[in-house]
Each structure stands twice: as C-alpha cells, then as structure tokens.
Amino acid sequence: MATFSNLRALHALIGDALDDVERIFVSCQPSVHSPTGSESSDGTQSLLSPSASEDEELNRIPLDFPSLDGPYDPHSPAEALLSHPAVVHATKLIVSATGQLAAMVQRPFLTICDATMGYHLPSCMRFLEASHVVEIMRETGPAGLHIRELAARADCDPNKLGHILRLLATHHIGTEVSPNVFANNRLSSFIDSGKDFNVIKSNPADKYEGTNGIAAYVGMCTDELFKSSAYLTDAYLLNDISKHSTLTSAAPFNLAFGTKGQFFNWLDEEGNEMRLKRFGHAMTGTAGYEDGGSITFQGFDWGALGKGSLIVDVGGGIGSTSMTLAKAFPHLRFCIQDRPKTVELGILAWKERCPERLDSGEVVFQAHDFFTPQPIRNAAVFLLRVITHDWPDEFVTRILLQLRNAATPQTKLILVDYVLPFACEDRTGDIGAVRTMAPPSSGLLPNLGKANANAFWLDMTMHVTFNSKERTLREMTDIALSAGWQVVEVIRKPEGSPFGSIIAVPTSVPPSTALLSSLAEQEIIERAGSPVGDTFYSRTQLPSRGTTMEMNQSDSAVRRMTKRLRKTISRTFSRGGQGGEVGEEKRKPPMAKSASD
Ligand SMILES: C[S@@+](CC[C@H](N)C(=O)[O-])C[C@H]1O[C@@H](n2cnc3c(N)ncnc32)[C@H](O)[C@@H]1O
C-alpha cells in the first residue's frame, strides 16, 4: 500500500529534476557561466552540488523554457537544452514520476479507460497528418481558424473536424484558442512538413520530400501500423494468423491488409508507391529514437577507423544514417545496401542532399537482399540500424550469418536498436546490462515506465507488422551468438537510454547454424542460377566474394538435422516465399536458441 510519503517522494523527485534542468540551463548561459564552477567532463555544471552563486543566478534569470503555446522552434536554445544528455535524464525522471504519480492517484477505472480507448488518439493523429490541417493552421498563425474555414480548406465535415481537434487539444496537441477556433502549438507544429498547403494538396505524394521525416513517421505509424495493430486480438487471441498467410513472418498486418506477403514486399506492390516513399522518409524521422545526440554517431569510435575504411550500411534504407556519418567522418567510405526500389529512392535523396560524396564514389548504393551471400568481404563495419527488430529470430540469424560469412577477423558488427529493458531490475550481469535506470530508492520503475514507453510501443509495432519484436539484451546477445557474433560492448547515450548500440566481433559459428546457412545458400544458388543479383550504382569497385565457413560434417546429430532442414528449406523455397510456413514456426530449427531471460 502506498503512503502519502511515497507520493511526496515522487513529487520531490519531480521538483529536484526540474531544479537540475534549470541549473544546466543557467550553466549554459554564456553570461553567467562560471569558469570556476564544478564542471563535469561534458562541460556542464554538476547536477548534484550547485554553488551558492548558481542558486542566486537561478532566481535572477528568466528561464526561456519551451511553452506549449507557441509553435515548435527547433532553433530555440530551450529546445537545444532538451537534447542535453543530463537534461534528457532529468526529463525522463519527470515523465516517469508524473506517469507513476498519475497511475497512483487516479481512480483505476479512468486509467483503464485511457489504456483501452487510447486508440482514438492515433486515429485523430492520422486525420491531423493526412488532412494537412497542421499546414493550414501554420499559414493562419496563432489567432487560429474557425472549424468552418479549416474544414472548407481541408475538404471535410467541420463538426467532425472540430471534435477531432478538441480531442487532440485535450492531449496538448494543438490548441483551441476560442470555441471552435484552433491553432497550432508546439506539439502539433512538430509534425508540420513546412510545405505550402496548396502545394501539398496538388501533389500529396511529394509531401515528405526534403523534410525531417516526422510527418512521414506519423503518417506511417497511424496508417498501416495502426491498422495492423487493430488486428492484434484476432491474430493472437484467436490464433488466426495461419489461415491468412503462408509466411513464417505472418503478422496481424497480413490480416489487416489481406495479404500473404511480407511487409517490405507488400510496400513494393503497385498501389503502395506513396507508402514506400513515405517509409523511406519516416526512417529519417526515426532519428527521434535517439535520446539526445545520436547513438549511431556516439555508439562507436568511428574516428578511430583508418582512412578509407568501408562501412556497409545493411538495409540502410535511403541512407539517412550513413549520410549523418559520412558528413561527420569524411575519411570513411560507405556502401548502402537495400532493396532495389529503396536504393533508387536513396540515390535521389543523396543527389539532392549530399551529391558530392556520391559523385566522388566514396558513397555507393547497392541493391542487395540481405538473406543472400554478402558480396562485400572487406568491411570494417557492418552497420544494421533498426533492422533486426523487423525479423523473427531465425530470419535474424540468417541475416547475421551472411555477414559473419563475409567478415574478416577485424570486422565489427554494430546493431543499433532498442534494447528492451525489463520492468524490474536486470540482475543478469550480462555485458552491457543496466541493473536499473531509476535513481536509488526513488520508487520509480527500474525501466522508468512511461518515460521509456516508446521502446514498448515499437516492440508491439514489430509484433503486429513483422511477427518480430524489440529484443532484450539477452535476446540480442543470444541471437548474435547463434550466427557467430560475440557481443563485446553495449553503448547507450545518454547512460540508461533504451536505444543502444551493440558491438559484436566474429566468433565461431555454432555447427547447426552453419549447416543451415550452407543449405539455404545452396538452395538460392540452385533456384536463381547465380549467387546474388546485385547491382552496383556508382563507380567504386567493391571486393569480390570468397567463403570462410567451416562445418563439423562428421557430427551425426548435425547430419540428422541436415536431412530435416533440407526438407524444410526445399519446401520453403519451392513455395517462393522468403520463409517457411506458419507451421514451421512451431517446428523451429534449433539454430536461433530462443532467449530465456
Ligand atoms: C526499418 S528500415 C531501417 C532503414 C535504415 N537502416 C535506417 O535506420 O534508416 C528497414 C530496411 O530494411 C530494408 N530491407 C527489408 N528487407 C530487406 C532485404 N531482404 N534485403 C535488404 N534490405 C531489406 C527495407 O527496405 C528498409 O529500408
């Protein structure tokens, strides 16, 4: 039973964290920054021991903190402050504590209603994004526009629009300036594409070109991902998936869209051109997964790599991550691999935003299916950002194994993904395990609850779209090991962020996995007539293939399994799918040991 002192402790935590934010803000002001102050290694003042003069400064300087009222201003010092690692930590404590406090003080019925009818919020967000009302409201300014005029421009029913905007305003997304008059605020304008409404209206397919990808991300999340989520119950509770798809990767998405295909193949289908384009831009928007700064950026010592080192961005999308790295580390070369249509979109995006590195040949795109043998055999790094979470375990093993087969002893594998924290303390002692993200004796959930909810939203998104998941550290470590990669380091920036960079080095491949790989590869060769149908774009000459896998063929258990797997694989590929049948999920080959944390 909680006591008032528990509630007051949470309340005090919020106050302390706010003090920390304010102190950092003051210490970052050039006029008041004291060179003799207790500065930490990252250049900010210590959170724990404010000097007397700092406290005086706090009282004198008006804090320019972002209010909800004005539009989002990415250049305001206050928004920059919110990306400061120490501030990110403090704001997480505030969100975690307020979430926990609300759950404690609110009548359970209402919290349960939030949880069970919260689906209206994404529906309304979809309407907001797809109707481009945010762009109309930006053009109108802070005075706002009556729903009659808004609806006339957006071509929709004014009353329905009004109710949607009011629900959003009630969640601090947009504001009702006066009855039925709405304007943007900091949160609604965050999804502003920045484009002219009439231009978007005349060519909606180009809405996301050249943007930061946030509107695209909202569109994607509230369209195909949200619709798929609505089928979660049918798919899992009624165990209904097998009737609708023949693929191992079958997910509620297959029910929602009446397709048997895997999500990425479906994106390539006729009629989904806008969704495919939007997906590419939405990946640019996923920079927001990173808690202040960039984990891709800080999650590895890129500067230490030798001149001309080759980074292979596997499933690199339109190359947003590589672009950030290429600009910061001009001494590196990049090969961005993805599916052919995505590669085409990527080349267009780079020609627009960073043509010089393409022209010089230091950055190349390559159409390559990561389930087939990896053609690059001298990579310094295989970088996979938000790739493994798209695939069920055995598919991840296959992807990583192709990379293991192509690795040199010095090659590093970097998996950038959410590392799903337990909702309790992590006492596994695994490399990179964080026991708790909460301050000692704070009473907060060890994973900071609501403050890290995005990791869990995404986890379920992966379930419904790909029959996959975000993985715990143990799950990631095991799956890497199943393909011959040993995790040696986990980097989280700032400390305790659930979005991390997992660094692994080559180790021996378990015999069963090696065998499966060789069989799968052989089937592909037999079916396709040639190992890989890769296409190179740009002039850089990439290295040729060779194979290094060793197997213990004498092992009789392995030989028995060979027979079984041969059957499984030939059935899989004779159906033309990317994987096996649903039934095979249950008869999972023992290559990717299912992680039991
Ligand atoms: C979640 S996105 C991540 C994109 C990129 N790494 C990023 O962080 O922006 C997954 C990417 O995997 C690509 N992909 C899916 N199946 C693939 C395959 N079989 N071979 C190569 N790439 C694939 C998709 O086209 C998509 O660009």
The ligand as an SDF file (V2000), in Angstrom:
LIG
                    3D

 27 29  0  0  0  0  0  0  0  0999 V2000
   13.3950   -0.2060  -40.5040 C   0  0  0  0  0  0  0  0  0  0  0  0
   14.1680    0.1340  -42.0180 S   0  0  0  0  0  0  0  0  0  0  0  0
   15.7300    0.7180  -41.4940 C   0  0  0  0  0  0  0  0  0  0  0  0
   16.4070    1.5740  -42.5200 C   0  0  0  0  0  0  0  0  0  0  0  0
   17.7470    2.1750  -42.0770 C   0  0  0  0  0  0  0  0  0  0  0  0
   18.6530    1.2000  -41.5330 N   0  0  0  0  0  0  0  0  0  0  0  0
   17.5270    3.3110  -41.1000 C   0  0  0  0  0  0  0  0  0  0  0  0
   17.8340    3.1710  -39.9110 O   0  0  0  0  0  0  0  0  0  0  0  0
   17.0480    4.3650  -41.5420 O   0  0  0  0  0  0  0  0  0  0  0  0
   14.4810   -1.4900  -42.6440 C   0  0  0  0  0  0  0  0  0  0  0  0
   15.1300   -1.5110  -44.0140 C   0  0  0  0  0  0  0  0  0  0  0  0
   15.4030   -2.8700  -44.3800 O   0  0  0  0  0  0  0  0  0  0  0  0
   15.2130   -2.9770  -45.7770 C   0  0  0  0  0  0  0  0  0  0  0  0
   15.0160   -4.3870  -46.1540 N   0  0  0  0  0  0  0  0  0  0  0  0
   13.9410   -5.1730  -45.9180 C   0  0  0  0  0  0  0  0  0  0  0  0
   14.1350   -6.4070  -46.4290 N   0  0  0  0  0  0  0  0  0  0  0  0
   15.3670   -6.3970  -46.9910 C   0  0  0  0  0  0  0  0  0  0  0  0
   16.1470   -7.3910  -47.6530 C   0  0  0  0  0  0  0  0  0  0  0  0
   15.6770   -8.6210  -47.8210 N   0  0  0  0  0  0  0  0  0  0  0  0
   17.3680   -7.0470  -48.0770 N   0  0  0  0  0  0  0  0  0  0  0  0
   17.8530   -5.7990  -47.9040 C   0  0  0  0  0  0  0  0  0  0  0  0
   17.1670   -4.8100  -47.2640 N   0  0  0  0  0  0  0  0  0  0  0  0
   15.9340   -5.1160  -46.8190 C   0  0  0  0  0  0  0  0  0  0  0  0
   13.9770   -2.1370  -46.0140 C   0  0  0  0  0  0  0  0  0  0  0  0
   13.8380   -1.7880  -47.3600 O   0  0  0  0  0  0  0  0  0  0  0  0
   14.2380   -0.9570  -45.0940 C   0  0  0  0  0  0  0  0  0  0  0  0
   14.8970    0.0750  -45.7620 O   0  0  0  0  0  0  0  0  0  0  0  0
  1  2  1  0
  2  3  1  0
  2 10  1  0
  3  4  1  0
  4  5  1  0
  5  6  1  0
  5  7  1  0
  7  8  2  0
  7  9  1  0
 10 11  1  0
 11 12  1  0
 11 26  1  0
 12 13  1  0
 13 14  1  0
 13 24  1  0
 14 15  1  0
 14 23  1  0
 15 16  2  0
 16 17  1  0
 17 18  1  0
 17 23  2  0
 18 19  1  0
 18 20  2  0
 20 21  1  0
 21 22  2  0
 22 23  1  0
 24 25  1  0
 24 26  1  0
 26 27  1  0
M  CHG  2   2   1   9  -1
M  END
$$$$
